[in-house]
Amino acid sequence: MFESLLTVYTLGLIAVCFAAAALIVPSLLRPRVADAVKGTTYECGMTAVGTTEIKHNIRFYIYALLFVIFDVEALFVIPWAVAAGRLGRVALAEMMVFLFILFVGLVWAWGKGALTWEA
């Protein structure tokens, strides 16, 4: 028991050290050149006019989230469909509950108007 926990903790420590090294080492190795031009916004070689902030519509974010949700759903449903014959009725019931939850989410998003595209 202790050996398996020690392995998990060791791998967790290695992962944390690797992530920390990936963040710290590049900041130590990069060149530090202070230049006023580096802080400006680049617009095709022209000087920026006005504010450079762009206000994006929340619809793009919602569409991206819905795409990710239903894309990940396909990652669960396709392997299940391949092995559905061997999994039995319990797996069928679990998949129906999963699909029902996704369907309720889709109906909710549709009802909120998240799927209507207005220019």
N, C-alpha and C positions, 0 to 999 in steps of 0.2 A: 504494500500500500504506500509506504513512504517513498519507495523508489519511483513509483509512477507519479506521485505529486512532485517529487524533486525534478523529474523530467519536464513536467508541465511548467513549473516555476522557472527552470533553466531556459526553456524555449521562450517563455514570456520575457525574461530578462534580456535574452539575445534580441528579441524583436524590438523591445524598447530601446536598447543600445543602438541597434541598426537605424531606427527611425531618428533618434537623436543625432547620430553621426551624419545621416543624410541631410539634416537641417543645419548642423553646426559647421561641418567641414567646408561646404561651398562658401559660406560667409567668411571663413578664414582665408580661403585661397583666392577669392575674387579680387580684381584690382580696384583700388579706391581712388577714383579720379573725380574730384569735385569740379563740376562744370554746370553752369547755369542752363545750357542748352538741353542737358539731359533731363531736367525737370519740366520742360515744356511739353505740350501735347503736339504730336506729329500729325499733320494733316496734309499728306501728299507734297511735302516740301514747302508748303505755304504757311505763313504765320496764322495762328489760330485767331478767329474773329469771334468775339462774344464768348459765351459760356461753352465749355466743352462737355458738360454733363448732358446725358441723354436720358430722358424719362421713358423707360420701357413699360409697355402695358402689362398688367398682371396676367392677362389672358395667355401670353406666351409661356409664363411659368406654370400656369395650370395645365395647359396642353402638354408640356414636358412631363409634369408629374403624372398625368393620366396615361401618357405613353409608357412611362417607366412601370407603372402599376400593371398595365395590361401586357407589357412585354415580359415582365417577370412571371405573370400568370401563365404565359405560354411555356416558360421554362419548367413549371410544375405540371402542367396538364399533358404536354407531349410525352414525357417519359412515363407518366402514369398510364396514358392511353396505350403505350406499347406493352406494358406489363399488366394491363387491366385483367386479363384472363386468369393470371396466376395470383392476383392479389385478393380476390374474393369480394364478398358483399360489404364487408366493413370498410374496405378501401373505397368502394363505390359510394357508400354513404358519406364518408369523409370528403370525397371530392365534390359531391353534390352540395354539402354544406359550404365548402370553399367557394364553389362557383356561385352559390346563392349570395354569399357575402359580397363577392365582386359585383354581382348583378345589382344588389341593393346600392352599392357605391356608384355604379354607373347611372342608375335611375336618379339618385340624389344629385349627381353632378349635372345630369341632363335637366333636372328640375330647377337647379340653381342657375341654369343658363350658361354653364361652363363650356358647353359644346357648340354654342352658336358663335359664328365668326362674323363680326361686324367690323367693317373698315373704319 
